[in-house]
Amino acid sequence: MDLNEASISRRSLIRGAAAAAILLPFGATLASCAAPGGGGGAEGPAGEVTADNPFGVAANSKVDAVIFDGGYGVDYVENAAKILEGNKKLGGVSVKVSASTKIAQELQPRFVGGNPPDLIDNSGANSIGWNTILEQLEELDDVLDAENLEGEKIRDTLFGGVEAPGTFDGRFVALNYVMTVYGIWYSSTLFEENGWEVPTSWQDLKALGEAAKAKGKYLFLWGKEAATYYQTMVVDSAVIQAGDDFRIPFENLDPNAWSHPAVQSILEILHDLIASGYVKPGGAGTQFTQAQSQWSLDQEALLYPSGSWIENEMKKTTADNFKMKGIAELPLDGNQTTPKGTMRAEAGEPFVVPSKAKNPEGGKELLRTMLSKESATAFAKEKLAPTIVKDTVPADGFGSTALVSQSELLATAGENVFTIKSTNLYGMNSDQLPIWNSFLDGKMTVAELTSQLQALVDKVREDSSVTKIEIK
């Protein structure tokens, strides 16, 4: 999906995932490059730069961290802080971790006053608009170029594509800590019991829909607030099928974006699945978590498109022995132009270091500690979600089959991952939701869906008051 704004705010509050919070708000302008500062405006680092102290953190200094208190809580940063405080090679550093659900309201005055925290998790529905602080943020390339606590270069320990979501106007200023995998989720137990094959392309879905119907089940279902999850699946599938030939025009508001042959072919198949009765009707009147529980608890449908937050979100309403697994969103057919395994995956939960903080070196050192194998493994085990650090999830996924799936998908994709920004960048989701609810309810043709979605794109493109951002 292109993460829709309603679900972003909801997910951020429930699970703290801010995959889309890293994008510029509607009408925002990108800041020009600004020279990074340090030490609250001081010249250079306050302490001696060594292999064990790559940022020059001053001995006996204090680190002030403000962390969004969402679904992931703040304990994972507190745990990293304890490791940092126990690092005798730094000469004694103390860390204060403060939880917040109102990042913008609480921290914007501190930015204005020139005394922002040393590290901020700028997440949640109340995150700070990026256009207001970009010039005041440290570039974080040196964090990736530093060695982790285990002596490995951090950049070499991370999944591919993690810099892109936090790079604005060529400056890498936000390190997104948690990996979000976009896929199609199912109960492997249900599939095994019925002898169903997991689909490998959109061409497989009609036969699977027929098999589901024979068992009194549906292929898909949806809830009204999450109708655009299906837009995400369609758009991502078109990227997997056609690559940049579709993605770049789509992202840059092309007047024919929704008419591309790949996306049209996928929409025709989806329309056929709806018309054939393989998509449970009535989702436009069903609250999204209720709909999801119809899938995860009642098992009324075989498949559900979502991001990898779905396991944690539905953990209290999932059937016993469900054995949730995920597959990458599907290509149209066997002729995809991207490498096999290409998928949408992006880092979320953006951490930033303000240049005018009292101890930006300390903020970076706390980030370095969080990126250690020890800290990243602890997060994955507790939150059942991978960080951007590779090889921190064991083969058994700490008992989570969904987490095992995520690790396998990321390993298979390697560098072949992509993200979609334009929908949230230009605030189109709220207008797209009723369109998708009507389409999924069987009340709209592909031509009508295409026309209405393209009209929203055209409206943004032709609005001179909206700053356009070129996406590559």
N, C-alpha and C positions, 0 to 999 in steps of 0.2 A: 504494500500500500504506500501511497504517499501518505505519510502520517497526517491524519486530519487533526485540525486544531482542537476540536472538542475532545477527541480521544487523547490528544497530547496532554491537555490540561488534566484530564481525568487520570491518565496513566501516571503522569508526573506526581499527582497527589497520592495515588495508590502505591506506585512502585518506584517513584523517583526517576524513572527513565526519562531522559530529556533528549531523545534523539533528534527531535525536531526543534527543541528550544534553542539549539545552536544556530538556527537560521535567523537572518535579519527579519525584523518585523515589516509588515506592510508599509511600503512607501519609504523605507529607511534608505539612507545613503551610506556608502562605504567611506570609511575614514582614509585619509592619505597616510602614507607611511610615516611613522613617528619613531624617532630614535629611542630605544628602550632606556629606561633609567635604572636606578638601583639604590637601595639603602635610603629610601625616603628622599630621593633627589641627590644623594651624596655621590661623589666621584668613585665609581668602582666598588668592589666588594669590601665588606667591613673586616673580614678575616683573611687569613692566608689561604690561597688556592693550592690545594694538593690533590693527589690522586684519590684520597679518602674524603676530601672536602672540595669537590669540583666547583662549587659556587662561591666558596669563601665565606661560609657562615661564621659569624663571630662567636667566640667562646662565651658561654654563659648568656647567650642572647635568648630572646623570647619570640615564639611564633604564634601569631594570631590567625586562626582559621575559622571561617564561618561556612557551615555546611548545610545544604538543603536537607531538611528532615522529611523525606518522603518514604516511599516503600522500602528503600534500602537502608533507611535510618542513617545514623552518623557513627555507629560503633566501629565500622570498618576503618574510618579515619582515626578514631580514638585508638584503635589497635596499632595502626601505623605510627601514631604519635608516641606510643609507649616504646616502640622499637627505636624511634628516633631519639627519644630521651635517654635510652640505654646505650646509645652509640658513643662509646668512650673516645672514639677517634675525633669527635667534634668538640671536645672540651666542655661539654655540658650545655645542653639546649633544652629549654622547657617549652611546652606546647599547650595552648589553650584552644580547645575545640568547642565552638558554640553552634547550637542547632538553630535553624530558622526555617519557617515556612513562608516568610515574606521577605525574600532576598532584596527585591527592589526597594520596598518601603524602608527597610532597615539600613541598607547599604548605600543607596544613592546619596543621602546626606553626607556620608563619610567620604565618598568620592569628591563631592563638591567641596568639602572641608579640607581635602588634601591628606586625610588620614585613613585610607581604606585598609582592610585586613591584608595580611600577607598571602593568604590563599582563600579562594572563594569557589564554592560549587554553585555556579550560576544556573540553577535548575528550577523546575516547577512552574506552575501557572503564574507565579509572581516573580519571575526572573527579571533581571535588568535588560532592557533593550540594548542590543549589541551596538547599535549606531551611537549610543550615548557614551560608551566607554572604550571603544576600540583604540583610540589614540592614547589611552591611559594604561594599556596592558603591555606587559613584558612579552617579548617573543620567547618561545619555549623550545626552539631548536636545540639549545644547549642541554636541555633536560634529556632529549632523545639521544644526544651525542655522548652523554655521560655514561659511566658504568653503573650498573645496579649494585646492590649490596653483595651480590654473588660474584661480581667481577666481570660481568658480561656487558657489552655495549647495549644500552636499553633499546635503541632503534632495531637491533637485530633480534630482539626477543618479542617483538610485537607483530600482531596480525597485519596483513596488508590493508592499505586504504585508511588507516586511522588518522592521518593528518588532515585529509580533505575536509571533514566536517568542521574543523576548528581553524581553517585557514580563510582569512578574509583579505581581499586585495593583495594577495601574495604574502601575507604575514601570518605565521602560525602562532596564534595567541591563546587558543583554548585546547587543552588536552582532555579529550573525552575518554572516560575511564572504563565504561561498560560497553561490551559488544552486544548489539541487537541484531538478531538474524531474522530475516523475513522469509516465511515459508508457508507451507500447507501442512496442517497438523492432523493427526489421526491416532486411533487406538490400534496398536499393532496386534493386540490380543484379538480384537474384533475381526481384523483382516485375516489373521491366522485361522480363527475358528471357522470362517466362512470360505477360506481358500481364495480370497480376493488378491489380485496383484496390485501393487502400488503403482499408480499411473506414472508414466514417464514423459507424456506430452498431452496437449489438449485433445489430441486425437483419441486418447484412451478413455475420456471422461463419459462419453455417452454409454458405452458398454458397461462401465462401472455404475452409472446411474440406473441402468436397467436392472443390474444385479441387486442394487440397493432397494429398488422398488419392489422386487420380487420378495424381499425380506421385510417389507413394510416400513422401509426406511427411506430417507432422502439422501441425496448426494451432498448438498449444501444447505445451510440456513443462515440467517442473519438477524441482527437487531438494528433498530432505527438509527441509533447514534453511531453505529459502526458500518453503515451501508457502504461507505467509501473504502472499507477494507477490500471490497471487490474491485474498486478502481485501482487500488494498489496492486492487487494480483494481476489485473489485466495489463496495466502499464509496465510493471516489472517483467511480465512474461514477454511483452513486445520488445523490451530491451534485450532480454535473453535471446530472443529469436533474431532480431535485426541489428542489435548493437547500437553504435553511435548514429547509424543512419536514421534511427527513430529517436534515440535519446536526446541528442543535441537539439534538433528542431523542436522537440516537445518541451525541453527545458527552457528554450529561448522564445517561447510564445509564437511559434510559426503559425501563419494563418491556415495551414493545412495539417497541423499537428495531429488532430484526431482522425484524419483521413488516411493516414499511413496504412498500406496494405496489411502489415503485420497486426496492428491493433484492430483493424476492421475484421480480419479473419477470426481473431480471438473473440471479439464481441459477437460475431455471428454464431459461434459455437455456444457461447454463454446464453445467448437469446434462445437457441434451440433447446438447451438444457432446461431453461425456465419454462418454455412452452410445452415441453415433454413431461412436466410435473416432477422433475428431479430436484427442484429447489423448493424447500418448504415455504408455502405462502404465508402472508401475514406478518412478516418481519418488520414492516413499516409501523406496526402497532405494538411491537414488542421491545421492551427495554433490553439493551445489548447484553448485560450479564445474564439476564433470564434466558435469552436466546442461546448464549454460550453454554449455559448449564443444560439446555436441551441437547446440546452436542456432547458435553463432557460427562454429565451425570446420567441423563436419560438415553443417550446414544441414539437419538432420533436421526442424526445425519452422520455420514462417514467422514467428511472432510471439513476443515475450517481454516480459512486464510487469516493469518495474524502474524504479529511479531513474536519473538521468543519470550515476551513477558507473559504469554498466555498460561503457562504452567503455574507460575506463582499467583497469577490473578485468579485462577479457578481452583486452586489447591483444596479449598474447603468444599467445593461442589464438583468433584470428579469421582467417577465410579471406581470402586475397588478393582484392582488388576487392569486398569485402563491401559497402562504402559504407553504413555503418550510419546509419539515420535514425530519428527518433521522431515519434510523433503523440501528442496528448493522449489520456488515457483516454476511453473512448467513452460517449456518452449512450445510454440505452436505445433511443430512437428520435428522430424529428425534432421531438418536442414538448417538448424540455427547457425548464425554466422559468428557467434561468440564461442570461446572454448567451452568444452563440456565442463560442467560444474560451476559455471558463472552464476552468480547470485547477488541479490541485494543484501548487504550487511553494512552496518555503520555503527560507529562508536557514539555513545551518548553519555550524559552526565558530565558536562563540561567544567573543568577546573581552570581557573585563571589566576595569574599573579599580577596585581597592580604595580605599576612602576613606582608610584609614590608611597607605597607601603613602607613602614619602618624597617621591615626585614624581608625584602623580596627574596634574598638568598635563602632564608629559612623556609619561605613558601615553596621554593623550588626543591629544597632538600626534603621537605615532607612529601612532595610529589614523587621524588626519586625513591623514597622509602615505600610509598604505596605501590610503585612499579617493581618492587622486589618480588621474587618468586614466592617468598613466604607470605607477604601481604596479599598478593593476587590469588594465591591458592586458598587462603583463609576466606576471602570474599566469595569465591566461587562455591566453596563448600557450604557457607552459611546462607548465601542468597540464591543458590542454584541458578547462577547466571555467570557467564564467563566475562572476565575483564579483557582488555586489549592485549594482555600478556599471554603469549602462547604457552602450551604445554603445562598448564596449571590444573587441568581437569583430568583425573585418572580415568582409566578405561571404563570403570563402572559408573562414572559420572556421579560419584557419591550416592549412588542408588537411584539417580534420576535418569530415566531413559530419554527424556526430552533434552537434558543437558548433554548426554552422549551424542544425540543427533546433532546438536549445535556444533559440538567439537568436530564431528566428522564432516559436516558441511563446510565449516570454515577451513579445515585441513584440505579438503578436496578443492575448494575454490582458490586457495592460495592468494595470489595477487588479483585474481579475476573477480573482483567485487565492485559494486557500483552503488550509488545513492541517487535519490531523486529529491530535488529541492524546491522546484518551482511552485508547487501547489501551496505549500506553507509560506514560502517566501513572499508570495503575493496574496495570501489570505483568501484563497478561493474555496476552501473546504466547506464553509457554511452554506455557500450557494450550490455546491455540488451534491450535498447530502440529499435534499429532496428529489433531485434528478435521479440519483442512484436508487433511492427507495422506490420510486415509481417504476424504474426499469426492472429491478429485481422482483417487483410485484406483478410483472407481466403486463404493465399498462403503457409500455412505450416500445417503439421499434428501435432497431439499431440506428436507423437514419435520424430519428428524432433525438435519441441520446447523443449522437454525434453532433448534431446541430446545436443542441443546447449547451453541451460542454465546450464546444468550439466558440460559441458566443461569449462565454465567460472569459476564455483566453483572449479573444479579440478585444473585449472591453478593457482588460488590463493593459494590453499592448497599446491601445489607442488613447489611453488616459495619460495625458502629459504631466499630470501631478504625481504620477507614480514613477519613482526612479527604477529604471530597468538595470538588472545585473546580468552581465554575460556569464553564462555557465558553460564550462568547457568539458 
